[in-house]
Amino acid sequence: MTPSPTVLHLPMPEGRVAYEVTGPHDGALVVLVPGMGDLRSSWRDVTAPLVAAGHRVAVTDVRGHGDSDATFTHHGVAATADDVSALLDALGADAARPAVLVGASFAAGAVARVAAREPARVRGLVLVAYASNDVAASRAVRTQVSVLLRRPWGPAAWAWFYRSLLHGRRAAWTGEHLRDLRAALRRPAYLEQLRALAVGLVAGGHETLLEQVTSPVLVVTGAQDPETSDAAAAHAAVLASARSAQVTGLLVPEAGHYPQHQRADVVAPAVLAHVAAVTTAAAAPEDA
C-alpha cells in the first residue's frame, strides 16, 4: 500500500497553509487548489493519474480549511493567489521550471490571478467551475450565507449545501467526503474561517485578472452546475473572458459544481492532455 504523503505547511503572515507533494522531483509541477469549503482530498482522483504520468503534484488546502491554520483574517481571491504564489516560491517554480495551476470555483479565479501577475512562472492554467466573484450577490443571498454558516447547525448545513451542488454523478467516496467536511468544520474556529471567506466572496469586488492571462487555458464546467441557471452559457462566457491566444473548453456531462471528483474519468484525462500539451510546447525548440 502506498503511504500517504506528508502534510507540509507553508508559513504565511497570518498562519500556515497546508499542502502535500507527490510525484518525482523532476516532473512537471502541477498545483491543485480546491474551492470554498472543500478539502484537498477532493482532487484525489485527479492527483493519482497525474503522478502516474510522471508529474510532480502539489495539492493545497486553502487558508482556514482542512489542515491549514484557522488563524487568518484575510480571505478570498487575492489572499489565495498570494498563498499559491508563495507555494510556487517554496517549490522552486521559476521561468525555467514553470507550473501548471489548477483551481476550482473561487480558487480558479485565484490561480488565474497568479497567472496574470506572474506569467513566466505559469505554463498553463485549468479553471474548474470558475467563479469570478466580481459582482455582489443579492442582500437575501448574503443574509442566507451569514445565517447558514453559524453554530451549531453550520457544519451540517454546509455539507447539505455541498451535496446539493452535486447534480449528476457522484464519486463512490462522496459520503466519506461529506463526513470529512462536517468533521473539519466542527473544530474550533474552522466554521468561522469558512464563514469569513463565504461572506467576503458573496460581497463581490474580487479581481481574478483572467482577461490578462496569456498562458494556455483549459476551462472545465459541469454541464449540470446549479450555481448558474444556464451552465452552457456560463461556460461560454468564461471562454470569452479568457483572452489568451490558446483557450479550450470542456463541458462535463453528468456533473455539477465539482466535476473534478464527480467525473474524474472525464476531467483527469483532460487535465493530463493539457499538461502534456503545454509541457511539450515549452520544450519545443524555437523555429529557426
N, C-alpha and C positions, 0 to 999 in steps of 0.2 A: 504493500500500500504506500502510495506517495505521501510523504509527510506534508502537513500544512505549512505554507510559507510563514516566516516570522513576521509578526506585525511590527512595523517600524513607525517612528514618529518624527514628523517634520516640525521643528520649532518655528513658531511664528510669534509676533509681538504679544498676542493675547492668549496664546495657548498652543497646543500641539495638534497637528493634523495627521491622522493615521493613514498608513498605506502599506502595501506589500509588493514585492517584486519577485517575479518568477521568470524562468527562461534564461538562455545563455547571455552572458555579459556583452558579447559582441553582436548580438542580434539587433535588428532594427527596433528602436524603442517605440512602444505604443502605450499611451496613458489613457486609462478609462476612468471616467468620473460620473457617479450616479446623480440622480436628481434629488429634489427636495423630499425629505422624509424617508429616503431609501438608504440601503446599505450597499457596501461594495460587493457583497455576495450576489447582488442582482446580476452581475456580469459573469457568473461562474461558467455558463455555457458558451460564452464568447472567449473568455480567457483561455480555456483549455485548447481550443483549436489554434489560437494564435501562438501559444507556447509550443505546441506540437509542430508548427510550421517554422520554428526556429527564432521567433521574435522574443524580445525582452519586454515583458508586460508589467506595468505598474498600475495598480488599482487603488483608488483612494476612497476614504470616507470623507465627505465634506465636513467642514468645521461644525462642531456641535452635534455630530451624528456618529453612530457606531462606536468605534474605538478612538475617535478624536476626543479632545477635551471639551467639556461643557462650560467653558470659561469665556467665550467670545461675546463681544458686544457689537461687532460689525459683521453683517451677513449680506449675502446677495451676490449678484453677478460680478461686480468689481472685486469684492473680497475673495470670492472663489477663484477668480482669474489670478489674483495675487498669489494665492496658495499654489495654483498649478505652475505659475512662473517660478516660484521658489522650489517646487519639486523638480522642475527641469534643471535648475541650478544644482540641486543635490544629486541628480542622476547624471550630471555631466553633459547634458544636451547643449549643443552649440551649432554653429554654422556647418561644421564638418560632420556632426552627428545629430542631425535634427530628429524630432519626434513626430509621430502621428498622434493627434489628440482626438479623443472620442468622448463626447459628453451627452448626457441625457437631460431632457426637459430644460430647466433653468441653467443647468451646467453646460448644456450645448451652447447657450449664449456666452457662458464664461470662457469656454475654450475658444470660441470664435474671437472673443476679445483678446485673448493671448495671441492668437494667430495674426490678428490685425496689428498688434503692437510689436510683435517680435517675429516677423516673417522669416527671418533667417534660421530660426530655431524650430520652425514648424513646417514639415514637408507635406503634410496632408491633414485633413480635418474630416471628422464624421460627426454629423449632427443628428441625434436620435430624439424624436419627439420635441424638436426645437421649440422653445418658448422665449419670446423676446422680453416679456415683462416690461415693455416700454410705456404702456398705457395703463392708467389706474383702473382697477375693477370698480364696479358699482359700489355704492355705500352698503347695500344689502349684502353683497358678497364679502366685503371687508369685515362687516359685523359677524357674519356667519363663520368666517375663518377665526376671528378672535374668540368667539364662543366655543367653537368646535375643539380648539386645542387648549383646553383648560382641564385641570384635575377636578374630580377623579376620573372623568369619562374620557379624557383626551387620548390616551393610548389606544383604547378600543375604538374610539371614533375615527382615529386616523387609519387604523387597519381596515375598518369598514369602508372608508372613503377610497383607500388604495385599491381594495378589492373591486370597488365599483368602476374603476378605470380599466379593469382587465377584460374589456369586451373581446370576444373571440376565444382563442385557445388559452389554456393555462399550462404552465410547466408542471411536471409531476411533483415538484417541491414547493409549489405555491403555498400550501397550507403551512409548511415549515417556515417559509419566509415571513408569512403574516404573523406567526407566533414570535419570530425573532424581532419583528418590528415592534410588536406590543411590549415585549420584554425590554427592548432597548429604551423605549420611551417611559417605562415605569421607573427608571433610575432617576435619582435626584438631579434636577436641572436640565435633563435632556429634552423633556417635552417643552420646556420654556425656550430652549435653543431653537427647536423646530418652529415654535410659535413666532419667535422673533424673525426668523427667516421668512415664514409664510406671510406675516403681516407686511414685511418690507417688500416682498415680491408683488403682492396684490395692490400695493400703493403705487406701483409703476415707477417710471423715471429711470429705468435701467438702460444702459448703453452697451449693447453687445458688439458694436462696430462691425457687424457682419458685412456691411457694404464695402468695407475697406480690406477685406481678406483677399489675398492674392494666391494662397495655396489652393491646390485642388480640393474640392469639397464634395462629399457624399451626404445627401440629405435622406434620412430614413424616417418614415412616418407610418404609424399604424393606420390601416385603412378604416378601422372602426374606432379611432381615438375619440372618446366622448368629450374631450376637453374643447372641442370645436364642433359647431353644427354641421360642418362640411369638411371632413378630413382631406379629401382630394383637393379642394380649393385652397385650404390652408397649406397643404404640401406645395402646391404650385406657387403660392405667394412666397414661401421661403426660398424656393428655387429662383424666383425673380429677384429676391432681395440679395441673394448671394451673387455678387457681380464678378466673381473670379472667372478667369477665362476657361476654367475646367470645373463645371458643376454637373453632377449627375444625381438622379433621384431614385429612390426605391420606396414604393408604396406597398407596405407589407400586408398581405391578406390575413384575415382572422387574427388581427392584433389591435389592441387598444393603445393605451399610453405607454406601455412598457414592452415594446417589441423585442428588446434585447433578451428578455427571458421568456416571453410568450412564444416567440417564433425565432429562437436562436438558430433553428435549422435553415432559416432564410437569412437572418441578419449576419451570423458568423461568416458564411461564405462571402457575403457582400463586403464585409469589413476586410476579410483576408484578401480579396481581389483588389480592394482599394489600396491597402498597404503594399501589396506586391507591385501595383501599377506605379505608385509614387516613388517607391524604393528603386524600381528598375529605371524610371525616368531620371532619378537623381544620379544613378550610377552610369548612365549612358554618356559616352563621350560627346562633346560638342561637335557640331558639324564643322568641317574644315572651311 
